[in-house]
């Protein structure tokens, strides 16, 4: 009998959609840079609720917002783009 063990992290990534991936990546960079959601909202000219929904992955960031967030946080745009080998759900 073969037993397949799947970690919680790998399961979460395999069932993640693109909006969740980008939201998680932006949230992680906010933490690394010690910046707040409110500061990001101001930088993107969005209200706090809108940014919160994007960071949660409930609503997708626009391309313009992702580019602006990367520039504001001082990170490469590729920081927020899922790797090719990560299978994201639609």
Buried (B, 14 or more C-beta within 10 A) or exposed (E): EEEEEEEEEEEEBEEBBBBBBBBBBBBEBBEEBEBEBEBBBBBBEBEEEBBBBBBEBEBBBEEEBBEBBBEBBEBEEEBBBBEEEEEBEE
